[in-house]
């Protein structure tokens, strides 16, 4: 059975993208997809979800913990 390659997720600044790809050994002619997040996307999401989180009895720390847990599941050893 052929092993299916998993996508890699790289978090970096715009100025460091090329250096990070080089550091990881990714050839300059290899196709990559880059997602550019809005500067304030996390603030917008928190502002929208905060009342719902409070209503459910959760804190920002609870959400941060769940996010970190999910990141570790997706990218083991990321820290």
PyMOL CGO cylinders between C-alpha atoms (Angstrom):
from pymol import cmd
from pymol.cgo import CYLINDER

trace = [
    CYLINDER, 0.00, 0.00, 0.00, 1.32, 3.47, -0.88, 0.3, 1, 1, 1, 1, 1, 1,
    CYLINDER, 1.32, 3.47, -0.88, 1.80, 5.93, 1.95, 0.3, 1, 1, 1, 1, 1, 1,
    CYLINDER, 1.80, 5.93, 1.95, -0.15, 9.17, 1.45, 0.3, 1, 1, 1, 1, 1, 1,
    CYLINDER, -0.15, 9.17, 1.45, 1.96, 12.27, 2.06, 0.3, 1, 1, 1, 1, 1, 1,
    CYLINDER, 1.96, 12.27, 2.06, 0.58, 14.64, 4.65, 0.3, 1, 1, 1, 1, 1, 1,
    CYLINDER, 0.58, 14.64, 4.65, 0.63, 18.38, 3.99, 0.3, 1, 1, 1, 1, 1, 1,
    CYLINDER, 0.63, 18.38, 3.99, 3.12, 20.48, 5.93, 0.3, 1, 1, 1, 1, 1, 1,
    CYLINDER, 3.12, 20.48, 5.93, 2.03, 23.64, 7.68, 0.3, 1, 1, 1, 1, 1, 1,
    CYLINDER, 2.03, 23.64, 7.68, 4.66, 26.33, 8.11, 0.3, 1, 1, 1, 1, 1, 1,
    CYLINDER, 4.66, 26.33, 8.11, 4.00, 29.44, 10.12, 0.3, 1, 1, 1, 1, 1, 1,
    CYLINDER, 4.00, 29.44, 10.12, 6.35, 32.30, 9.22, 0.3, 1, 1, 1, 1, 1, 1,
    CYLINDER, 6.35, 32.30, 9.22, 6.53, 35.97, 8.37, 0.3, 1, 1, 1, 1, 1, 1,
    CYLINDER, 6.53, 35.97, 8.37, 6.37, 37.18, 4.78, 0.3, 1, 1, 1, 1, 1, 1,
    CYLINDER, 6.37, 37.18, 4.78, 10.01, 38.24, 4.96, 0.3, 1, 1, 1, 1, 1, 1,
    CYLINDER, 10.01, 38.24, 4.96, 11.16, 34.82, 6.14, 0.3, 1, 1, 1, 1, 1, 1,
    CYLINDER, 11.16, 34.82, 6.14, 9.17, 32.52, 3.83, 0.3, 1, 1, 1, 1, 1, 1,
    CYLINDER, 9.17, 32.52, 3.83, 11.97, 31.87, 1.30, 0.3, 1, 1, 1, 1, 1, 1,
    CYLINDER, 11.97, 31.87, 1.30, 14.53, 31.28, 4.05, 0.3, 1, 1, 1, 1, 1, 1,
    CYLINDER, 14.53, 31.28, 4.05, 12.22, 28.87, 5.87, 0.3, 1, 1, 1, 1, 1, 1,
    CYLINDER, 12.22, 28.87, 5.87, 11.52, 26.89, 2.70, 0.3, 1, 1, 1, 1, 1, 1,
    CYLINDER, 11.52, 26.89, 2.70, 15.25, 26.71, 1.97, 0.3, 1, 1, 1, 1, 1, 1,
    CYLINDER, 15.25, 26.71, 1.97, 15.94, 25.62, 5.55, 0.3, 1, 1, 1, 1, 1, 1,
    CYLINDER, 15.94, 25.62, 5.55, 13.47, 22.76, 5.12, 0.3, 1, 1, 1, 1, 1, 1,
    CYLINDER, 13.47, 22.76, 5.12, 15.10, 21.69, 1.86, 0.3, 1, 1, 1, 1, 1, 1,
    CYLINDER, 15.10, 21.69, 1.86, 12.18, 22.62, -0.36, 0.3, 1, 1, 1, 1, 1, 1,
    CYLINDER, 12.18, 22.62, -0.36, 13.39, 23.21, -3.92, 0.3, 1, 1, 1, 1, 1, 1,
    CYLINDER, 13.39, 23.21, -3.92, 12.84, 26.72, -5.33, 0.3, 1, 1, 1, 1, 1, 1,
    CYLINDER, 12.84, 26.72, -5.33, 10.82, 25.32, -8.26, 0.3, 1, 1, 1, 1, 1, 1,
    CYLINDER, 10.82, 25.32, -8.26, 8.46, 23.25, -6.07, 0.3, 1, 1, 1, 1, 1, 1,
    CYLINDER, 8.46, 23.25, -6.07, 4.85, 24.41, -5.98, 0.3, 1, 1, 1, 1, 1, 1,
    CYLINDER, 4.85, 24.41, -5.98, 3.71, 25.81, -2.62, 0.3, 1, 1, 1, 1, 1, 1,
    CYLINDER, 3.71, 25.81, -2.62, 0.49, 27.43, -1.48, 0.3, 1, 1, 1, 1, 1, 1,
    CYLINDER, 0.49, 27.43, -1.48, 0.66, 30.38, 0.89, 0.3, 1, 1, 1, 1, 1, 1,
    CYLINDER, 0.66, 30.38, 0.89, -2.29, 31.65, 2.91, 0.3, 1, 1, 1, 1, 1, 1,
    CYLINDER, -2.29, 31.65, 2.91, -2.17, 35.24, 4.06, 0.3, 1, 1, 1, 1, 1, 1,
    CYLINDER, -2.17, 35.24, 4.06, -4.19, 35.82, 7.19, 0.3, 1, 1, 1, 1, 1, 1,
    CYLINDER, -4.19, 35.82, 7.19, -5.76, 39.21, 7.86, 0.3, 1, 1, 1, 1, 1, 1,
    CYLINDER, -5.76, 39.21, 7.86, -3.82, 41.09, 10.51, 0.3, 1, 1, 1, 1, 1, 1,
    CYLINDER, -3.82, 41.09, 10.51, -6.67, 41.07, 12.96, 0.3, 1, 1, 1, 1, 1, 1,
    CYLINDER, -6.67, 41.07, 12.96, -8.43, 37.80, 12.15, 0.3, 1, 1, 1, 1, 1, 1,
    CYLINDER, -8.43, 37.80, 12.15, -7.88, 36.33, 15.62, 0.3, 1, 1, 1, 1, 1, 1,
    CYLINDER, -7.88, 36.33, 15.62, -9.20, 39.47, 17.31, 0.3, 1, 1, 1, 1, 1, 1,
    CYLINDER, -9.20, 39.47, 17.31, -12.28, 39.38, 15.09, 0.3, 1, 1, 1, 1, 1, 1,
    CYLINDER, -12.28, 39.38, 15.09, -12.93, 35.72, 15.86, 0.3, 1, 1, 1, 1, 1, 1,
    CYLINDER, -12.93, 35.72, 15.86, -12.50, 36.26, 19.60, 0.3, 1, 1, 1, 1, 1, 1,
    CYLINDER, -12.50, 36.26, 19.60, -14.81, 39.32, 19.55, 0.3, 1, 1, 1, 1, 1, 1,
    CYLINDER, -14.81, 39.32, 19.55, -17.48, 37.26, 17.79, 0.3, 1, 1, 1, 1, 1, 1,
    CYLINDER, -17.48, 37.26, 17.79, -17.08, 34.15, 19.92, 0.3, 1, 1, 1, 1, 1, 1,
    CYLINDER, -17.08, 34.15, 19.92, -16.34, 35.67, 23.34, 0.3, 1, 1, 1, 1, 1, 1,
    CYLINDER, -16.34, 35.67, 23.34, -20.00, 36.10, 24.40, 0.3, 1, 1, 1, 1, 1, 1,
    CYLINDER, -20.00, 36.10, 24.40, -20.71, 32.49, 23.42, 0.3, 1, 1, 1, 1, 1, 1,
    CYLINDER, -20.71, 32.49, 23.42, -17.62, 31.26, 25.28, 0.3, 1, 1, 1, 1, 1, 1,
    CYLINDER, -17.62, 31.26, 25.28, -18.61, 33.16, 28.44, 0.3, 1, 1, 1, 1, 1, 1,
    CYLINDER, -18.61, 33.16, 28.44, -22.18, 31.89, 28.17, 0.3, 1, 1, 1, 1, 1, 1,
    CYLINDER, -22.18, 31.89, 28.17, -20.86, 28.33, 28.00, 0.3, 1, 1, 1, 1, 1, 1,
    CYLINDER, -20.86, 28.33, 28.00, -18.71, 28.93, 31.09, 0.3, 1, 1, 1, 1, 1, 1,
    CYLINDER, -18.71, 28.93, 31.09, -15.36, 28.78, 29.26, 0.3, 1, 1, 1, 1, 1, 1,
    CYLINDER, -15.36, 28.78, 29.26, -12.45, 31.19, 29.55, 0.3, 1, 1, 1, 1, 1, 1,
    CYLINDER, -12.45, 31.19, 29.55, -9.92, 32.47, 27.03, 0.3, 1, 1, 1, 1, 1, 1,
    CYLINDER, -9.92, 32.47, 27.03, -7.40, 30.19, 28.72, 0.3, 1, 1, 1, 1, 1, 1,
    CYLINDER, -7.40, 30.19, 28.72, -9.64, 27.19, 28.02, 0.3, 1, 1, 1, 1, 1, 1,
    CYLINDER, -9.64, 27.19, 28.02, -9.81, 28.14, 24.34, 0.3, 1, 1, 1, 1, 1, 1,
    CYLINDER, -9.81, 28.14, 24.34, -6.03, 28.72, 24.16, 0.3, 1, 1, 1, 1, 1, 1,
    CYLINDER, -6.03, 28.72, 24.16, -5.45, 25.30, 25.73, 0.3, 1, 1, 1, 1, 1, 1,
    CYLINDER, -5.45, 25.30, 25.73, -7.75, 23.63, 23.21, 0.3, 1, 1, 1, 1, 1, 1,
    CYLINDER, -7.75, 23.63, 23.21, -6.04, 25.41, 20.31, 0.3, 1, 1, 1, 1, 1, 1,
    CYLINDER, -6.04, 25.41, 20.31, -2.60, 24.31, 21.52, 0.3, 1, 1, 1, 1, 1, 1,
    CYLINDER, -2.60, 24.31, 21.52, -3.86, 20.76, 21.99, 0.3, 1, 1, 1, 1, 1, 1,
    CYLINDER, -3.86, 20.76, 21.99, -5.26, 20.70, 18.43, 0.3, 1, 1, 1, 1, 1, 1,
    CYLINDER, -5.26, 20.70, 18.43, -2.00, 22.14, 17.04, 0.3, 1, 1, 1, 1, 1, 1,
    CYLINDER, -2.00, 22.14, 17.04, -0.02, 19.41, 18.79, 0.3, 1, 1, 1, 1, 1, 1,
    CYLINDER, -0.02, 19.41, 18.79, -2.33, 16.76, 17.31, 0.3, 1, 1, 1, 1, 1, 1,
    CYLINDER, -2.33, 16.76, 17.31, -1.83, 18.18, 13.82, 0.3, 1, 1, 1, 1, 1, 1,
    CYLINDER, -1.83, 18.18, 13.82, 1.86, 19.04, 14.17, 0.3, 1, 1, 1, 1, 1, 1,
    CYLINDER, 1.86, 19.04, 14.17, 3.46, 16.81, 16.84, 0.3, 1, 1, 1, 1, 1, 1,
    CYLINDER, 3.46, 16.81, 16.84, 6.59, 18.32, 18.38, 0.3, 1, 1, 1, 1, 1, 1,
    CYLINDER, 6.59, 18.32, 18.38, 5.79, 21.80, 17.07, 0.3, 1, 1, 1, 1, 1, 1,
    CYLINDER, 5.79, 21.80, 17.07, 6.81, 23.60, 20.25, 0.3, 1, 1, 1, 1, 1, 1,
]
cmd.load_cgo(trace, "trace")
